[in-house]
Amino acid sequence: MGVGGEGIGKYEGMTFFIKDALIGDTIKARATKLKKNYGYARVEKIIIPSPYRVVPECPLHRQCGGCQIQALSYEEQLAFKKQKVKNNLMRIGGFAEEEVDAVMLPAVGMEYPYRYRNKAQFPVGYDKEGNLVMGFYAARSHQIIPVKDCLLGVKENEPILAAVMQWMSDYQIPAYDENTGKGVVRHILIRYGFTTKEIMVCLIINANKLLQKEALVEALRQIEGMTSISINSNLEKTNVILGKETQCIWGMPYITDYIHLRNTQDFSLTDTAIAYHISPQSFYQVNPVQTEKLYSTALEFAQLTGKESVWDLYCGIGTISLFLSQKARQVYGVEIVPQAIEDAKNNARLNGITNAQFFAGKAEEVLPEFYEKSAGDEEMRHPDVIVVDPPRKGCDEQCLSTMLAMKPERIVYVSCDSATLARDLRILVDGGYELKKVQAFDQFAHTTHVETVVLLSKGMVD
Ligand code: SAH
């Protein structure tokens, strides 16, 4: 299977990439596109099903672009993800197979891999017959597949979508049309606090002002747990979902959620929990159960005793930083979005944490600045641990070279893209670090995405 979950098969020596075919299937396929040495094909008939094939829970799994590998047994999904990380470390990172096998831990999966997402963004539009639809995009397209109850999301989404749909038809509020740029309602963003059961709804609109918003509020506030209702204006012709301006129209401008520290032996819950305020624009991990396992492991990898100074780069609203601050002497967080830094500072206050400091800016600029200029402050220039959790594109080279120059004892790399992770690990290892532990976490069951946590230690070379 390829990185996108497509099956890779052979016909008369030629390689074909086939959506919805699984490893171990024998299939009859129809070629859809031929290149010189390879081609693409579609499943016509499954002749001998793979032993790993299961009946997917969701009837829309083939049409909807949200899931790619729901027909693969969950155990095999985990094996596939571990293998994906391993392949990238070897192919892109240039690590030897023995080297990778020696440090790779088993992938951490979920007990129940459904209903795990705390956030959903439903596009709103019209189908070919002109009916109002809300749901998810089909794979590689902007055709909206109507989805009432996505099995990856919470049950609470369904009545919210129904209420917005009713309100739109009652007041003839038009959906946004991507082609003409006309119409109003673009997306419905819903967030759910798993521990607090608080709900946030944010309607993304192609307007500065929403008509009939009182009626919308009236309908939504009836839903149990409703805590925050807002509108976000996005007037641009763009695929980016949120615009810059968000206005709270009812309740709080955020919801609160807790992340518990887990015991990393069996991932049982501990009494330590940190509260976070989450606003519509903030980045917040979408799978809270797995996030607790992920952050607890990152914290364990950091091996803190209470004396350390730690940088947390790409810190978002301070989620990992505040975890680290419990066990470190001082934590410094860096994040590019100023609003997220404001949230991080508030979250520190909310939890009575005083040993975390936050800086707004690019990691690749803030870090060198402190390294070069704050010559007096050795703690900042030579931290004991650096934690990074970059977006998919990975770390900037300038950021990596400054990290190497700072010579921390340990680097903990949290990654949502194992290809850029492999690229960056090569640079860190060539710079004198040793790969100690690599563990994949399944944050996104039934999709091909995989999250990874890596521990690097300063080697003998200085
Ligand atoms: N550690 C946080 C956020 C991780 S997501 C958490 O676990 O919740 C990655 C974050 O990196 C996002 O918040 C994004 O805004 C931020 N980011 C993207 N590019 C950046 C850069 N060049 N420098 C610093 N932060 C950046």
Boltz pocket constraint, residues with backbone or C-beta under 6 A from the ligand:
constraints:
  - pocket:
      binder: B
      contacts: [[A, 283], [A, 284], [A, 285], [A, 313], [A, 314], [A, 315], [A, 316], [A, 317], [A, 318], [A, 319], [A, 320], [A, 334], [A, 335], [A, 336], [A, 337], [A, 340], [A, 361], [A, 362], [A, 363], [A, 364], [A, 389], [A, 390], [A, 391]]
      max_distance: 6.0
